[in-house]
């Protein structure tokens, strides 16, 4: 019996390792990383703006095996004055219009650079003076307010792409944005309910959903959702792809439209 348990544990760990490898291959596109962790060389830089760069309408997330849509908004990110690799975060989550406030920490665990710089289509960035490119591998823990309904906490790993520009400033790496399958700021983890103690998969990212079911995202050049998931909060994405460009006109109004996180 003990041998069987050990074997099952080994198979389980191997399965997760394969999933991680598959994700990294997709995330990196064709880049290869240097092996060493260069975290100490980049302590002086502030990565906060990388995590709030993308328009919230282009951040997509799932919660649970049925891939219910979750919307996440990071409202503020500040680098800790005590720890150069720790960032203090506030934000809001939205599932089926149930909105919760959360706060927590992003902790940088590893910083790895690419072996060869990428410059985009027609090497557009080749003469821009880019000094380095790489990824952040971080841990995150976000706790929702226990006073709000259906609340819990998020935990997992965050993967982000960056580059160091000619002026020695950290930039969000969207150089490969038009590449099929491009995504950035990939949060991969779980959400656990305070009330029940049960957890659910919960992943979100810029432009695509990481580690989703293979039949979920049917888009090639850009994100799209298969019909079986439309009733899980994805109808607007379906309409966007089914209706020709420009066919849906937004009603012009002078009133300010309140965003869900305001």
C-alpha positions in Angstrom: 0.0 0.0 0.0 2.8 2.4 0.9 4.5 1.7 -2.5 1.2 2.5 -4.2 0.8 5.8 -2.4 4.4 6.8 -3.2 3.9 5.8 -6.9 0.6 7.9 -7.1 2.4 10.9 -5.5 5.2 10.6 -8.0 2.8 10.5 -10.9 0.9 13.4 -9.5 4.1 15.5 -9.1 5.2 14.5 -12.6 1.9 15.6 -14.0 2.2 19.1 -12.4 5.8 19.3 -13.7 4.7 18.7 -17.2 2.0 21.3 -16.9 4.5 23.8 -15.6 6.8 23.0 -18.5 4.0 23.4 -21.1 3.0 26.7 -19.6 6.5 28.1 -19.7 7.0 27.0 -23.3 3.8 28.9 -24.2 4.6 31.9 -22.1 8.2 32.3 -23.4 7.2 31.8 -27.0 10.6 31.1 -28.5 12.8 32.7 -25.9 15.2 30.7 -23.7 16.2 31.7 -20.2 19.5 31.8 -18.5 19.7 29.3 -15.6 20.9 31.7 -12.9 18.6 33.7 -10.6 19.6 37.3 -11.0 17.4 38.7 -8.3 20.1 40.6 -6.5 21.2 42.4 -9.6 17.7 44.0 -10.0 16.9 44.9 -6.4 17.2 48.6 -7.2 14.4 48.6 -9.8 10.7 49.1 -9.3 8.5 46.6 -11.1 5.1 48.0 -9.8 4.1 49.6 -13.1 4.4 46.3 -15.0 1.5 44.8 -13.2 -0.9 47.7 -13.9 0.0 48.4 -17.5 -2.7 46.6 -19.3 -6.3 47.9 -19.8 -8.6 45.9 -17.5 -10.8 44.9 -20.4 -7.9 42.8 -21.7 -7.3 40.9 -18.5 -9.1 37.6 -18.5 -9.6 35.1 -15.7 -11.3 31.9 -14.6 -12.3 30.4 -11.3 -13.3 26.8 -10.8 -13.2 23.8 -13.1 -16.2 25.1 -15.0 -14.2 28.2 -15.9 -16.6 30.8 -14.4 -15.3 34.2 -15.3 -13.5 36.3 -12.7 -12.5 39.9 -13.1 -9.5 41.2 -11.2 -8.5 44.8 -10.8 -5.2 45.7 -9.1 -5.8 49.2 -7.7 -2.5 50.0 -6.1 1.0 48.5 -5.9 3.8 49.9 -3.8 7.3 48.6 -3.3 8.0 47.8 0.3 10.5 50.0 2.0 11.7 47.1 4.2 12.1 44.4 1.5 13.2 45.3 -2.1 11.5 42.2 -3.5 8.1 42.7 -1.8 5.2 44.7 -3.1 2.1 45.7 -1.2 -1.1 45.3 -3.2 -4.8 46.4 -3.0 -7.5 45.4 -5.5 -10.9 44.1 -6.2 -12.4 40.9 -7.5 -15.7 40.4 -9.3 -17.5 37.1 -9.9 -21.1 37.2 -11.1 -21.2 40.8 -9.9 -20.2 39.8 -6.4 -17.4 42.3 -5.7 -14.8 41.9 -2.9 -12.0 44.1 -1.8 -8.6 42.4 -1.2 -5.1 43.3 -0.1 -1.9 41.4 0.0 1.6 40.9 -1.2 3.6 40.0 -4.3 7.0 38.6 -3.5 9.6 38.3 -6.2 11.3 34.9 -5.9 13.3 34.7 -9.1 14.5 37.0 -11.9 15.8 35.4 -15.0 17.1 37.0 -18.2 16.7 35.7 -21.7 19.7 34.3 -23.6 19.0 36.3 -26.7 17.1 39.6 -26.9 13.9 39.7 -29.0 13.1 42.8 -31.1 9.6 42.2 -32.5 8.4 42.3 -36.0 11.0 43.4 -38.5 13.3 43.9 -35.5 11.5 47.1 -34.7 13.2 47.5 -31.3 16.7 46.5 -32.4 18.1 50.1 -32.3 16.1 51.1 -29.2 19.0 50.4 -26.8 17.4 47.6 -24.9 19.8 46.5 -22.2 18.1 43.3 -20.9 14.9 41.3 -21.1 13.6 38.6 -18.8 10.8 37.3 -16.6 9.8 37.7 -12.9 8.7 34.6 -11.0 6.8 35.7 -7.9 4.5 34.4 -5.2 1.3 36.2 -4.4 -1.2 36.1 -1.5 -4.3 38.3 -1.7 -6.8 38.3 1.2 -10.4 39.4 0.5 -12.3 41.1 3.3 -13.9 38.6 5.6 -16.8 41.0 6.1 -17.9 40.6 2.5 -20.0 37.7 1.2 -18.5 34.8 -0.7 -15.0 36.0 0.2 -11.7 34.1 0.5 -8.1 34.4 -0.4 -5.9 34.0 -3.6 -2.5 32.3 -3.6 -0.2 31.2 -6.3 2.6 32.1 -8.7 2.8 35.2 -11.0 5.0 35.3 -14.1 5.7 38.6 -15.8 7.8 39.7 -18.8 9.9 42.9 -18.6 12.7 44.7 -20.4 15.3 47.3 -19.3 15.3 50.2 -21.7 18.0 52.6 -22.8 17.2 55.0 -20.0 17.6 52.3 -17.4 13.9 52.1 -16.7 11.9 48.9 -16.3 9.2 48.4 -19.0 6.3 46.0 -19.6 7.5 43.7 -22.3 4.8 43.8 -25.0 7.3 43.6 -27.9 5.8 40.3 -29.0 2.2 41.4 -28.5 1.1 40.4 -32.0 2.5 36.9 -31.7 -0.2 34.2 -31.5 -0.6 33.1 -27.9 1.1 36.1 -26.4 0.2 36.7 -22.7 1.8 38.5 -19.8 1.3 38.9 -16.0 0.1 35.3 -15.7 -1.4 34.6 -12.2 -1.7 30.8 -11.7 -3.1 29.5 -8.4 -6.2 29.0 -6.3 -8.9 30.8 -4.5 -10.0 29.4 -1.1 -13.3 30.2 0.6 -13.1 31.4 4.2 -16.5 29.8 4.9 -16.1 26.3 3.5 -12.3 26.0 3.3 -12.6 24.6 -0.2 -10.3 25.8 -2.9 -10.8 26.4 -6.6 -8.4 26.9 -9.5 -8.1 30.6 -10.2 -6.0 31.9 -13.1 -5.9 35.2 -14.9 -3.5 37.1 -17.2 -3.2 39.9 -19.7 -4.6 38.9 -23.2 -5.1 35.2 -22.5 -6.1 32.8 -19.6 -3.2 30.6 -18.5 -3.5 26.9 -17.9 -7.2 26.7 -19.0 -8.9 23.7 -20.4 -7.7 23.0 -23.9 -11.2 23.4 -25.3 -11.7 26.8 -23.6 -9.8 29.3 -25.7 -10.5 28.7 -29.4 -8.8 31.9 -30.6 -5.7 32.0 -32.7 -4.6 35.6 -33.2 -6.6 36.8 -30.1 -8.5 35.4 -27.2 -11.9 33.8 -27.9 -14.1 31.4 -25.9 -15.8 28.2 -26.9 -19.6 28.2 -26.9 -19.9 25.6 -24.0 -18.5 28.3 -21.7 -20.5 31.3 -22.8 -22.9 31.0 -19.9 -20.1 31.4 -17.4 -19.7 35.1 -18.0 -18.2 35.1 -21.5 -21.1 36.3 -23.7 -19.4 39.6 -24.4 -16.3 37.9 -25.8 -18.4 35.7 -28.0 -20.4 38.7 -29.4 -17.1 40.5 -30.0 -16.0 37.8 -32.4 -19.3 37.0 -34.0 -20.3 40.5 -35.0 -18.3 42.2 -37.7 -16.0 45.1 -36.7 -18.0 48.3 -36.3 -21.4 46.7 -36.4 -22.1 47.4 -32.7 -22.1 51.1 -32.0 -21.6 52.4 -28.5 -24.2 54.9 -27.4 -22.6 58.3 -27.0 -23.3 60.0 -23.7 -21.8 62.8 -21.7 -22.3 60.9 -18.4 -19.4 59.2 -16.9 -19.9 55.5 -16.9 -19.0 54.0 -13.5 -16.5 51.1 -13.7 -17.2 48.0 -11.7 -14.3 48.6 -9.3 -15.1 52.2 -8.6 
